[in-house]
Amino acid sequence: MIHIRRHLHMHPELSFEEEETPAFIADYLENLGIEVRRNVGGRGVVGTIRGGKPGKTIAFRADFDALPIQDAKDVPYKSTVPGVMHACGHDGHTASLLLFAKAMNEVKDELEGNIVLIHQHAEEMNPGGAIAMIEDGCLDGVDMVFGAHLQSQMPFGKIYSRDGYLQAAESTISIRVNGSGSHGAEPHTGRDPILAASQIMVALQSIVSRNAPPLEQLVISIGSFHSGQAANVIPETAEMEGTMRVYDEELRDMASERIREVAEYTAKALGCTADADVVKGYDAVKNHTEGIEILETAVADAYGPNVYQEIDPVMPAEDFSYYLQHRPGAYFFVGAMAPGADKAYPHHHERFDFHEPALAMAATTFAAIFFEAQGK
């Protein structure tokens, strides 16, 4: 399992560019004698283990794409692809699901029910791979669906999740402010788009503080702001990009409309115009009560009490949300921070890594979930 993870880590592929990775996964499953569908929804792989006895069909999902980040770790399994690395643990997700598949396939004749192995491409880039795989039938005949994410900053030895919202919905904000250029010494002869854009950026936070209900969670962040090329020239335009994170869909729609209004009218008040675009990304991950009940019981049976930990919802987005819109189930985190570690680099960091024993814990949790789900 560690060998598989390290092989994938050394040979990462970006979203929608995966070729060798899905081929590796499909070949591995086929060599075990598992039924495989390739090119599901584009580049996805679906394996099916058919149990020898009647029962429910439970699906488990792992993603396998990497990120456009240069690997800065000094390890033997460092990425061999310049500018590309597994900085989010998807190599580990894949290795865990493959180990789970190998173990369950060895006892398939004794199993009640079937197992569907969803190996998904392109989780890191909107629109993601989940929707296309669902449309291509990866959930056909499936009763429930579960997924796991290794978490480098959560202590090893615990499983983390919650009923209801676990991860936020994401929308991308793009705003272009149009003014008229002038000499920096004569600003009255033009219309300053930098001033207008700056006021817009500040005013956007009023949506969080004055339009969102105080008990609802909403984040609006501008991460990119560009304008001009010279110190003494007021430019024609200013552009900014950012992200919005929210759980409630009605609040998401309201905030999107307010972003457009704030940009337009703030710019107008300063003699400029603004074009604002808010594009929806992934929907919020909302776990089902039935799925969480199965997860909690399965974890307790496999590891004992106090291993399952209920956590507050988090803001990063994840397209596992779409599976849960079609089937009941749950998404959960597997602690992957090494015991006694002084620090752990976060996901999407150039030095990201995780405690590899977490791979076995993820696979074991999948197995425990499968058996518990059969009894429900």
Disulfide bonds with the S-S distance in Angstrom:
none
